[in-house]
Amino acid sequence: MNLNSIVITIRAAVAIALIASISGGCYLLQSAQGHFSLMSKRERISGVIEKPSTSETLRAQLKSATAIRDFASRELGLPDNGSYRKYADIGRPYVVWNVVAAPEFSVDAKQWCFPIAGCVSYRGYFVEDRARRFASKLHAEGYDVVVGGVAAYSTLGHFDDPILNTMVAWNDVELAAIIFHELTHQLLYVPNDAAFNEALATTVEEEGVRRWLQKQGREKDLADHLVQQKRYLEVIELMKQTRARLRTQYASGVPEPLMREVKRKMFEDMREAYANLKSRWDTGHMPFDVWFAKDINNAHLASIATYYACVPGFERELKAAGGNLTAFYRRARALAKSDRHQRDNLLCGTSEDSAQSSSAN
């Protein structure tokens, strides 16, 4: 998975826009303004491809995006709508900058709750400077904070989401992954249960990429992709283990000065373990280098946990459905209607772990 899609992709922009129009709140108002500015830049992909001024690189990527989008509905049973059939050049490297925060001695993200949109564990800003000012305020209040530029954007099907200039620098495998992921959210999305939503989308994304590459006979690309995914999972497992150990330490009640030293040492150990992982890999892309090259904190761990905590459970469901995606979606919908505690235990191991991780995106 592309790191931009792992971190956070903004959700429910339509709800934020509707609230902003009523409340006039500064944060909500900038969300609404940014959203509608983005939507106003959309052009049909076919028209962009035909423009003489369109570069060959962009033209090739948009043709790939069109093929991927058709495959998503035809072969994966994902929504056949107007999303990702338009293109928008927003003139910047990221669509939003998201702020995630966690208390100094907690691995669970701070939440912000809004009418209609529900509770989310990030604040998304269409202007980087606003995101960093808000992050500085949280940091001054004692929170661990991370600001991440996000390349993809989703309104969960309320609007026809476009392919963005921020996405077309990716290779077609990464582009396929994010399109499959976001369309899965349009297929099924459970309010206030991010662990369920992200794990479901991640499972469909991975199965979709595998089928996409196999359909084209790209066995080498598939093999390379699987190696890449194995690396991601190794790093994510390392981060999950660190998060679990930190959770135990934070609950131990030791004095704060000692807790800070324990925390520092655990992050140092994680950084060393990551370096050891990299030393065993051959050349190629090293996932999460951008994170480990800087300070890494509770907020990073909180944001990453959501995407993978429940993936093994959904993989079991897909296997139980015999790999049939239509049957798999039926099983997922049934789980979505079940008691939260029951589905958490079935998919995510324990309801406590899932509930804690559901605070992210």
C-alpha positions as a Markdown table, in Angstrom:
| # | Residue | x | y | z |
|---|---|---|---|---|
| 1 | Met | 0.0 | 0.0 | 0.0 |
| 2 | Asn | 1.2 | 3.5 | -0.7 |
| 3 | Leu | 2.2 | 5.3 | 2.5 |
| 4 | Asn | -0.2 | 8.2 | 1.7 |
| 5 | Ser | -3.1 | 5.9 | 1.7 |
| 6 | Ile | -1.9 | 4.2 | 4.9 |
| 7 | Val | -1.7 | 7.3 | 6.9 |
| 8 | Ile | -5.1 | 8.9 | 6.6 |
| 9 | Thr | -7.5 | 9.8 | 3.8 |
| 10 | Ile | -10.0 | 12.5 | 4.6 |
| 11 | Arg | -13.6 | 11.2 | 5.1 |
| 12 | Ala | -17.1 | 12.5 | 5.0 |
| 13 | Ala | -16.3 | 15.9 | 3.5 |
| 14 | Val | -19.9 | 16.4 | 2.4 |
| 15 | Ala | -21.0 | 16.2 | 6.0 |
| 16 | Ile | -18.4 | 18.7 | 7.0 |
| 17 | Ala | -19.5 | 21.0 | 4.2 |
| 18 | Leu | -23.1 | 20.9 | 5.2 |
| 19 | Ile | -22.2 | 21.6 | 8.9 |
| 20 | Ala | -20.0 | 24.5 | 7.8 |
| 21 | Ser | -22.8 | 26.1 | 5.9 |
| 22 | Ile | -24.9 | 26.2 | 9.0 |
| 23 | Ser | -22.4 | 26.8 | 11.7 |
| 24 | Gly | -19.9 | 29.1 | 10.0 |
| 25 | Gly | -17.1 | 27.7 | 12.3 |
| 26 | Cys | -13.6 | 28.5 | 11.1 |
| 27 | Tyr | -12.4 | 24.9 | 10.8 |
| 28 | Leu | -15.6 | 23.6 | 9.2 |
| 29 | Leu | -15.8 | 26.6 | 7.0 |
| 30 | Gln | -12.3 | 26.1 | 5.6 |
| 31 | Ser | -13.2 | 22.4 | 5.0 |
| 32 | Ala | -16.2 | 23.4 | 3.0 |
| 33 | Gln | -14.4 | 26.0 | 1.0 |
| 34 | Gly | -11.5 | 23.7 | 0.3 |
| 35 | His | -13.8 | 20.9 | -0.7 |
| 36 | Phe | -15.9 | 22.9 | -3.2 |
| 37 | Ser | -12.7 | 24.5 | -4.6 |
| 38 | Leu | -11.4 | 21.1 | -5.4 |
| 39 | Met | -14.7 | 19.9 | -6.9 |
| 40 | Ser | -14.8 | 22.9 | -9.1 |
| 41 | Lys | -11.6 | 21.9 | -10.8 |
| 42 | Arg | -12.8 | 18.5 | -12.0 |
| 43 | Glu | -12.7 | 17.6 | -15.8 |
| 44 | Arg | -13.7 | 14.5 | -17.5 |
| 45 | Ile | -10.7 | 12.2 | -17.9 |
| 46 | Ser | -11.5 | 11.6 | -21.6 |
| 47 | Gly | -11.4 | 15.3 | -22.2 |
| 48 | Val | -8.0 | 15.7 | -20.5 |
| 49 | Ile | -6.5 | 12.8 | -22.5 |
| 50 | Glu | -7.6 | 14.5 | -25.7 |
| 51 | Lys | -6.1 | 17.9 | -24.9 |
| 52 | Pro | -3.0 | 18.6 | -27.0 |
| 53 | Ser | -1.4 | 20.3 | -24.0 |
| 54 | Thr | -1.6 | 17.1 | -21.8 |
| 55 | Ser | 1.8 | 15.6 | -21.3 |
| 56 | Glu | 2.4 | 12.0 | -22.4 |
| 57 | Thr | 3.1 | 11.0 | -18.9 |
| 58 | Leu | -0.2 | 12.3 | -17.6 |
| 59 | Arg | -2.0 | 10.9 | -20.6 |
| 60 | Ala | -0.6 | 7.4 | -19.9 |
| 61 | Gln | -1.5 | 7.6 | -16.2 |
| 62 | Leu | -5.1 | 8.7 | -16.9 |
| 63 | Lys | -5.5 | 5.9 | -19.4 |
| 64 | Ser | -4.3 | 3.5 | -16.7 |
| 65 | Ala | -6.7 | 5.0 | -14.2 |
| 66 | Thr | -9.6 | 4.5 | -16.6 |
| 67 | Ala | -8.7 | 0.9 | -17.1 |
| 68 | Ile | -8.3 | 0.4 | -13.3 |
| 69 | Arg | -11.6 | 2.1 | -12.6 |
| 70 | Asp | -13.5 | -0.1 | -15.1 |
| 71 | Phe | -11.8 | -3.2 | -13.6 |
| 72 | Ala | -12.9 | -2.2 | -10.1 |
| 73 | Ser | -16.6 | -2.3 | -11.0 |
| 74 | Arg | -16.5 | -5.1 | -13.6 |
| 75 | Glu | -14.2 | -7.6 | -11.8 |
| 76 | Leu | -14.4 | -6.6 | -8.1 |
| 77 | Gly | -18.0 | -5.6 | -7.8 |
| 78 | Leu | -17.2 | -2.1 | -6.5 |
| 79 | Pro | -19.6 | 0.8 | -7.1 |
| 80 | Asp | -20.1 | 1.8 | -10.7 |
| 81 | Asn | -20.5 | 5.5 | -10.4 |
| 82 | Gly | -18.8 | 8.8 | -11.4 |
| 83 | Ser | -16.0 | 8.6 | -8.9 |
| 84 | Tyr | -12.4 | 8.5 | -10.3 |
| 85 | Arg | -13.7 | 9.2 | -13.8 |
| 86 | Lys | -12.7 | 12.8 | -13.6 |
| 87 | Tyr | -9.4 | 14.6 | -13.1 |
| 88 | Ala | -8.5 | 17.7 | -11.1 |
| 89 | Asp | -5.2 | 19.5 | -10.9 |
| 90 | Ile | -5.2 | 21.4 | -7.6 |
| 91 | Gly | -1.7 | 22.8 | -8.1 |
| 92 | Arg | -0.2 | 21.5 | -4.9 |
| 93 | Pro | 1.6 | 18.3 | -3.8 |
| 94 | Tyr | -1.1 | 17.2 | -1.3 |
| 95 | Val | -4.8 | 17.6 | -1.2 |
| 96 | Val | -5.0 | 18.0 | 2.6 |
| 97 | Trp | -2.6 | 18.0 | 5.5 |
| 98 | Asn | -4.0 | 16.0 | 8.4 |
| 99 | Val | -3.2 | 16.5 | 12.0 |
| 100 | Val | -3.2 | 13.5 | 14.4 |
| 101 | Ala | -2.6 | 13.9 | 18.1 |
| 102 | Ala | -2.3 | 11.5 | 21.0 |
| 103 | Pro | -1.7 | 12.3 | 24.7 |
| 104 | Glu | 1.9 | 12.1 | 25.9 |
| 105 | Phe | 1.3 | 8.8 | 27.7 |
| 106 | Ser | -1.3 | 7.2 | 25.5 |
| 107 | Val | -1.2 | 5.3 | 22.1 |
| 108 | Asp | -4.8 | 6.3 | 21.4 |
| 109 | Ala | -5.6 | 9.2 | 19.1 |
| 110 | Lys | -7.5 | 12.3 | 20.3 |
| 111 | Gln | -10.9 | 12.5 | 18.7 |
| 112 | Trp | -13.0 | 15.3 | 17.4 |
| 113 | Cys | -16.7 | 14.8 | 17.0 |
| 114 | Phe | -19.1 | 16.6 | 14.7 |
| 115 | Pro | -22.9 | 16.2 | 14.0 |
| 116 | Ile | -23.6 | 14.0 | 11.0 |
| 117 | Ala | -19.9 | 13.2 | 10.3 |
| 118 | Gly | -19.5 | 11.5 | 13.7 |
| 119 | Cys | -16.1 | 11.2 | 15.5 |
| 120 | Val | -12.8 | 11.2 | 13.7 |
| 121 | Ser | -9.2 | 11.2 | 15.0 |
| 122 | Tyr | -7.7 | 13.8 | 12.7 |
| 123 | Arg | -8.3 | 17.4 | 11.6 |
| 124 | Gly | -7.8 | 17.9 | 7.9 |
| 125 | Tyr | -6.7 | 21.2 | 6.5 |
| 126 | Phe | -6.6 | 22.3 | 2.8 |
| 127 | Val | -3.8 | 24.8 | 3.7 |
| 128 | Glu | -0.6 | 23.4 | 5.1 |
| 129 | Asp | 0.1 | 26.4 | 7.3 |
| 130 | Arg | -3.2 | 26.1 | 9.1 |
| 131 | Ala | -2.5 | 22.4 | 9.8 |
| 132 | Arg | 0.9 | 23.3 | 11.3 |
| 133 | Arg | -0.4 | 26.1 | 13.4 |
| 134 | Phe | -3.1 | 23.8 | 14.8 |
| 135 | Ala | -0.4 | 21.1 | 15.4 |
| 136 | Ser | 1.8 | 23.6 | 17.3 |
| 137 | Lys | -1.1 | 24.5 | 19.5 |
| 138 | Leu | -1.7 | 20.8 | 20.4 |
| 139 | His | 2.0 | 20.3 | 20.9 |
| 140 | Ala | 2.0 | 23.2 | 23.4 |
| 141 | Glu | -0.8 | 21.5 | 25.2 |
| 142 | Gly | 1.4 | 18.4 | 25.7 |
| 143 | Tyr | 0.2 | 16.2 | 22.9 |
| 144 | Asp | 2.3 | 14.0 | 20.6 |
| 145 | Val | 1.5 | 15.3 | 17.2 |
| 146 | Val | 2.1 | 14.3 | 13.5 |
| 147 | Val | 1.2 | 16.3 | 10.4 |
| 148 | Gly | 0.9 | 14.3 | 7.2 |
| 149 | Gly | 0.3 | 15.4 | 3.7 |
| 150 | Val | -2.4 | 13.3 | 2.1 |
| 151 | Ala | -2.5 | 12.6 | -1.7 |
| 152 | Ala | -6.0 | 11.0 | -1.9 |
| 153 | Tyr | -9.4 | 12.4 | -1.1 |
| 154 | Ser | -12.8 | 10.7 | -0.5 |
| 155 | Thr | -16.3 | 11.8 | 0.1 |
| 156 | Leu | -17.6 | 8.2 | 0.5 |
| 157 | Gly | -19.6 | 8.5 | -2.7 |
| 158 | His | -21.5 | 11.7 | -1.8 |
| 159 | Phe | -19.7 | 13.4 | -4.6 |
| 160 | Asp | -17.9 | 12.1 | -7.7 |
| 161 | Asp | -14.4 | 12.0 | -6.3 |
| 162 | Pro | -11.7 | 12.8 | -8.9 |
| 163 | Ile | -8.3 | 11.4 | -9.7 |
| 164 | Leu | -5.9 | 14.2 | -8.5 |
| 165 | Asn | -2.6 | 15.5 | -9.7 |
| 166 | Thr | -1.3 | 14.4 | -6.3 |
| 167 | Met | -2.0 | 10.8 | -7.2 |
| 168 | Val | -0.7 | 10.5 | -10.8 |
| 169 | Ala | 3.0 | 10.5 | -9.8 |
| 170 | Trp | 2.4 | 7.0 | -8.4 |
| 171 | Asn | 2.9 | 3.8 | -10.5 |
| 172 | Asp | -0.2 | 2.1 | -11.7 |
| 173 | Val | -0.1 | -0.5 | -8.9 |
| 174 | Glu | -0.3 | 2.2 | -6.2 |
| 175 | Leu | -3.0 | 4.0 | -8.2 |
| 176 | Ala | -5.0 | 0.8 | -8.4 |
| 177 | Ala | -4.6 | 0.2 | -4.7 |
| 178 | Ile | -6.0 | 3.6 | -3.7 |
| 179 | Ile | -8.9 | 3.4 | -6.2 |
| 180 | Phe | -9.9 | -0.1 | -4.9 |
| 181 | His | -9.5 | 1.1 | -1.3 |
| 182 | Glu | -11.6 | 4.2 | -1.6 |
| 183 | Leu | -14.3 | 2.5 | -3.7 |
| 184 | Thr | -14.7 | -0.1 | -1.0 |
| 185 | His | -15.6 | 2.7 | 1.5 |
| 186 | Gln | -18.3 | 3.7 | -0.9 |
| 187 | Leu | -19.6 | 0.1 | -1.0 |
| 188 | Leu | -19.7 | -0.3 | 2.8 |
| 189 | Tyr | -18.9 | 2.2 | 5.5 |
| 190 | Val | -19.9 | 1.8 | 9.2 |
| 191 | Pro | -20.0 | 5.1 | 11.1 |
| 192 | Asn | -17.6 | 5.4 | 14.0 |
| 193 | Asp | -15.9 | 2.1 | 13.4 |
| 194 | Ala | -12.7 | 3.0 | 11.5 |
| 195 | Ala | -11.0 | -0.3 | 12.4 |
| 196 | Phe | -13.7 | -2.2 | 10.5 |
| 197 | Asn | -13.8 | 0.2 | 7.6 |
| 198 | Glu | -10.1 | 0.5 | 7.0 |
| 199 | Ala | -9.4 | -3.2 | 7.4 |
| 200 | Leu | -12.2 | -4.1 | 5.0 |
| 201 | Ala | -10.9 | -1.6 | 2.4 |
| 202 | Thr | -7.3 | -2.8 | 2.9 |
| 203 | Thr | -8.4 | -6.4 | 2.3 |
| 204 | Val | -10.3 | -5.6 | -0.9 |
| 205 | Glu | -7.4 | -3.4 | -2.0 |
| 206 | Glu | -4.9 | -6.2 | -1.7 |
| 207 | Glu | -7.1 | -8.8 | -3.3 |
| 208 | Gly | -7.9 | -6.3 | -6.1 |
| 209 | Val | -4.3 | -5.5 | -6.8 |
| 210 | Arg | -3.5 | -9.2 | -7.0 |
| 211 | Arg | -6.3 | -9.8 | -9.5 |
| 212 | Trp | -5.5 | -6.7 | -11.5 |
| 213 | Leu | -1.9 | -7.8 | -12.0 |
| 214 | Gln | -2.8 | -11.5 | -12.7 |
| 215 | Lys | -5.4 | -10.4 | -15.3 |
| 216 | Gln | -2.7 | -8.6 | -17.2 |
| 217 | Gly | -0.2 | -11.5 | -16.9 |
| 218 | Arg | 2.2 | -9.3 | -14.9 |
| 219 | Glu | 3.6 | -12.1 | -12.7 |
| 220 | Lys | 6.9 | -10.3 | -12.0 |
| 221 | Asp | 5.1 | -7.1 | -10.9 |
| 222 | Leu | 2.9 | -9.2 | -8.7 |
| 223 | Ala | 5.9 | -10.9 | -7.1 |
| 224 | Asp | 7.5 | -7.6 | -6.5 |
| 225 | His | 4.3 | -6.2 | -5.0 |
| 226 | Leu | 4.1 | -9.2 | -2.6 |
| 227 | Val | 7.7 | -8.6 | -1.5 |
| 228 | Gln | 6.8 | -5.0 | -0.9 |
| 229 | Gln | 3.7 | -5.9 | 1.1 |
| 230 | Lys | 5.7 | -8.4 | 3.2 |
| 231 | Arg | 8.0 | -5.5 | 4.1 |
| 232 | Tyr | 5.1 | -3.3 | 5.1 |
| 233 | Leu | 3.6 | -6.0 | 7.2 |
| 234 | Glu | 7.0 | -6.6 | 9.0 |
| 235 | Val | 7.2 | -2.9 | 9.9 |
| 236 | Ile | 3.6 | -2.7 | 10.9 |
| 237 | Glu | 4.0 | -5.7 | 13.2 |
| 238 | Leu | 7.0 | -4.0 | 14.8 |
| 239 | Met | 4.9 | -0.9 | 15.3 |
| 240 | Lys | 2.0 | -2.9 | 16.7 |
| 241 | Gln | 4.3 | -4.6 | 19.2 |
| 242 | Thr | 5.8 | -1.3 | 20.3 |
| 243 | Arg | 2.3 | 0.1 | 20.7 |
| 244 | Ala | 1.2 | -2.8 | 22.8 |
| 245 | Arg | 4.2 | -2.5 | 25.1 |
| 246 | Leu | 3.7 | 1.2 | 25.4 |
| 247 | Arg | 0.1 | 0.7 | 26.3 |
| 248 | Thr | 1.1 | -1.5 | 29.2 |
| 249 | Gln | 3.8 | 0.9 | 30.4 |
| 250 | Tyr | 1.4 | 3.9 | 30.2 |
| 251 | Ala | -1.0 | 2.0 | 32.4 |
| 252 | Ser | 1.6 | 1.1 | 35.0 |
| 253 | Gly | 1.3 | 4.3 | 37.0 |
| 254 | Val | 5.1 | 5.0 | 37.3 |
| 255 | Pro | 6.1 | 8.6 | 37.9 |
| 256 | Glu | 6.1 | 10.8 | 34.8 |
| 257 | Pro | 9.9 | 11.5 | 34.6 |
| 258 | Leu | 10.5 | 7.7 | 34.6 |
| 259 | Met | 7.7 | 7.2 | 32.1 |
| 260 | Arg | 9.3 | 9.6 | 29.7 |
| 261 | Glu | 12.6 | 7.7 | 29.9 |
| 262 | Val | 10.8 | 4.4 | 29.3 |
| 263 | Lys | 9.0 | 5.9 | 26.4 |
| 264 | Arg | 12.2 | 7.3 | 24.9 |
| 265 | Lys | 13.9 | 4.0 | 25.2 |
| 266 | Met | 11.0 | 2.1 | 23.6 |
| 267 | Phe | 11.0 | 4.3 | 20.6 |
| 268 | Glu | 14.8 | 4.1 | 20.3 |
| 269 | Asp | 14.5 | 0.3 | 20.4 |
| 270 | Met | 11.8 | 0.4 | 17.7 |
| 271 | Arg | 14.0 | 2.6 | 15.5 |
| 272 | Glu | 16.9 | 0.1 | 16.0 |
| 273 | Ala | 14.7 | -2.8 | 15.1 |
| 274 | Tyr | 13.6 | -1.1 | 11.9 |
| 275 | Ala | 17.2 | -0.6 | 11.0 |
| 276 | Asn | 17.8 | -4.3 | 11.5 |
| 277 | Leu | 14.8 | -5.1 | 9.3 |
| 278 | Lys | 16.2 | -2.9 | 6.5 |
| 279 | Ser | 19.6 | -4.6 | 6.8 |
| 280 | Arg | 18.0 | -7.9 | 5.8 |
| 281 | Trp | 16.3 | -6.5 | 2.7 |
| 282 | Asp | 17.9 | -6.1 | -0.6 |
| 283 | Thr | 17.8 | -2.8 | -2.5 |
| 284 | Gly | 14.5 | -1.2 | -3.3 |
| 285 | His | 11.9 | 0.9 | -1.7 |
| 286 | Met | 12.1 | 0.9 | 2.1 |
| 287 | Pro | 8.7 | 1.5 | 3.6 |
| 288 | Phe | 8.2 | 4.1 | 6.3 |
| 289 | Asp | 11.7 | 5.6 | 5.8 |
| 290 | Val | 10.1 | 9.0 | 5.8 |
| 291 | Trp | 8.7 | 8.4 | 9.3 |
| 292 | Phe | 11.8 | 6.8 | 10.9 |
| 293 | Ala | 14.0 | 9.6 | 9.5 |
| 294 | Lys | 12.2 | 12.0 | 11.8 |
| 295 | Asp | 10.9 | 11.9 | 15.3 |
| 296 | Ile | 8.3 | 9.2 | 15.7 |
| 297 | Asn | 5.7 | 9.3 | 18.5 |
| 298 | Asn | 2.4 | 8.1 | 19.9 |
| 299 | Ala | 0.5 | 9.8 | 17.2 |
| 300 | His | 2.2 | 7.8 | 14.5 |
| 301 | Leu | 1.4 | 4.5 | 16.2 |
| 302 | Ala | -2.2 | 5.5 | 16.7 |
| 303 | Ser | -2.7 | 6.4 | 13.1 |
| 304 | Ile | -1.1 | 3.2 | 11.7 |
| 305 | Ala | -2.9 | 0.7 | 13.9 |
| 306 | Thr | -6.4 | 1.2 | 12.4 |
| 307 | Tyr | -5.6 | -0.1 | 9.0 |
| 308 | Tyr | -4.2 | -3.5 | 9.9 |
| 309 | Ala | -5.7 | -4.5 | 13.3 |
| 310 | Cys | -8.6 | -6.4 | 11.7 |
| 311 | Val | -7.2 | -7.4 | 8.3 |
| 312 | Pro | -6.5 | -11.0 | 9.3 |
| 313 | Gly | -10.1 | -11.4 | 10.3 |
| 314 | Phe | -11.3 | -10.1 | 7.0 |
| 315 | Glu | -8.9 | -12.3 | 5.2 |
| 316 | Arg | -10.4 | -15.3 | 7.0 |
| 317 | Glu | -13.9 | -14.1 | 5.9 |
| 318 | Leu | -12.7 | -13.9 | 2.2 |
| 319 | Lys | -11.3 | -17.4 | 2.5 |
| 320 | Ala | -14.5 | -18.7 | 4.0 |
| 321 | Ala | -16.4 | -17.1 | 1.0 |
| 322 | Gly | -14.2 | -19.2 | -1.3 |
| 323 | Gly | -12.6 | -16.0 | -2.7 |
| 324 | Asn | -16.0 | -15.0 | -4.1 |
| 325 | Leu | -16.1 | -11.2 | -3.6 |
| 326 | Thr | -19.9 | -11.0 | -3.9 |
| 327 | Ala | -20.3 | -13.6 | -1.1 |
| 328 | Phe | -17.5 | -11.8 | 0.9 |
| 329 | Tyr | -19.4 | -8.5 | 0.7 |
| 330 | Arg | -22.5 | -10.2 | 2.0 |
| 331 | Arg | -20.6 | -11.5 | 4.9 |
| 332 | Ala | -19.1 | -8.1 | 5.6 |
| 333 | Arg | -22.5 | -6.4 | 5.5 |
| 334 | Ala | -23.9 | -9.0 | 7.9 |
| 335 | Leu | -20.9 | -8.3 | 10.3 |
| 336 | Ala | -21.6 | -4.6 | 10.0 |
| 337 | Lys | -25.1 | -5.1 | 11.3 |
| 338 | Ser | -24.0 | -7.3 | 14.2 |
| 339 | Asp | -23.2 | -6.2 | 17.7 |
| 340 | Arg | -20.0 | -4.2 | 17.8 |
| 341 | His | -18.5 | -6.3 | 20.6 |
| 342 | Gln | -19.2 | -9.5 | 18.6 |
| 343 | Arg | -17.7 | -8.4 | 15.4 |
| 344 | Asp | -14.7 | -6.9 | 17.2 |
| 345 | Asn | -13.9 | -10.2 | 18.8 |
| 346 | Leu | -14.5 | -12.1 | 15.5 |
| 347 | Leu | -12.4 | -9.8 | 13.3 |
| 348 | Cys | -10.0 | -8.0 | 15.5 |
| 349 | Gly | -9.0 | -10.4 | 18.2 |
| 350 | Thr | -10.4 | -8.5 | 21.2 |
| 351 | Ser | -13.0 | -5.8 | 21.5 |
| 352 | Glu | -10.6 | -3.8 | 23.6 |
| 353 | Asp | -7.9 | -3.7 | 21.0 |
| 354 | Ser | -10.3 | -2.8 | 18.2 |
| 355 | Ala | -12.1 | -0.1 | 20.2 |
| 356 | Gln | -8.7 | 1.5 | 21.0 |
| 357 | Ser | -7.6 | 1.4 | 17.4 |
| 358 | Ser | -10.9 | 2.7 | 16.0 |
| 359 | Ser | -10.0 | 6.2 | 17.1 |
| 360 | Ala | -7.8 | 6.6 | 14.0 |
| 361 | Asn | -9.2 | 7.8 | 10.7 |
